Amino acid sequence: MAVMCERLHRGGGGDNHPEAARKAARLWRLFLQIDSDPALGTDFGGGRLYVFVRREDARRARFDRTITLMQM
């Protein structure tokens, strides 16, 4: 998932430098996981939301730079 975050951060699409994306992916951390719970009104089709943030952005409270992925 961290590699996907890095690819999306770089603009998505095909990555011409997969090794660079893998190295940069080490900077991403899981910040928040939100599970589906119909009783709470959070139903993501039975899936989960994962919010990732780069380590340095978290240190600087730059949470506007997160990437959210959904897993079914």
C-alpha positions as CSV (number, residue, x, y, z in Angstrom):
1,M,0.0,0.0,0.0
2,A,2.9,2.4,0.7
3,V,4.2,1.9,-2.8
4,M,0.7,2.8,-4.1
5,C,0.7,5.9,-2.0
6,E,4.1,7.0,-3.4
7,R,2.9,6.4,-7.0
8,L,-0.3,8.4,-6.3
9,H,1.8,11.1,-4.7
10,R,3.9,11.3,-7.8
11,G,0.9,11.7,-10.0
12,G,-0.3,8.1,-10.5
13,G,-0.1,6.2,-13.7
14,G,2.8,4.1,-14.9
15,D,6.0,4.5,-12.9
16,N,9.2,4.6,-14.9
17,H,11.2,4.2,-11.8
18,P,9.7,1.3,-9.7
19,E,12.8,1.0,-7.5
20,A,12.7,4.7,-6.6
21,A,9.0,4.3,-5.7
22,R,9.8,1.3,-3.5
23,K,12.5,3.3,-1.7
24,A,10.3,6.3,-1.2
25,A,7.5,4.1,0.0
26,R,9.5,3.5,3.2
27,L,8.6,7.1,4.2
28,W,4.8,6.4,4.3
29,R,3.1,5.4,7.5
30,L,-0.4,4.2,8.2
31,F,-2.0,7.1,10.1
32,L,-5.7,6.0,10.4
33,Q,-7.7,2.9,9.6
34,I,-11.5,3.1,9.4
35,D,-13.5,-0.1,9.3
36,S,-17.0,-0.5,8.0
37,D,-19.6,-0.6,10.8
38,P,-23.2,-0.3,9.7
39,A,-24.2,0.3,13.3
40,L,-22.1,3.5,13.3
41,G,-23.1,4.5,9.8
42,T,-19.7,3.8,8.3
43,D,-20.4,1.2,5.6
44,F,-17.8,1.1,2.9
45,G,-19.2,-2.0,1.2
46,G,-17.7,-4.1,3.9
47,G,-14.3,-2.7,3.2
48,R,-11.8,-0.4,5.1
49,L,-10.3,3.0,4.5
50,Y,-6.6,3.4,5.1
51,V,-5.1,6.9,5.5
52,F,-1.4,7.1,5.0
53,V,0.9,10.1,5.6
54,R,4.6,10.6,5.0
55,R,6.7,10.6,8.1
56,E,7.9,14.1,7.7
57,D,4.4,15.4,6.9
58,A,3.1,13.9,10.1
59,R,5.9,15.5,12.2
60,R,4.9,18.9,10.7
61,A,1.1,18.2,11.1
62,R,0.6,18.5,7.4
63,F,-2.4,16.2,7.3
64,D,-3.6,17.8,4.1
65,R,-1.0,15.7,2.3
66,T,-2.4,12.3,3.2
67,I,-3.4,9.5,0.7
68,T,-6.5,7.4,1.4
69,L,-6.9,4.0,0.0
70,M,-9.9,1.7,0.1
71,Q,-9.8,-2.1,0.4
72,M,-12.8,-4.3,-0.1
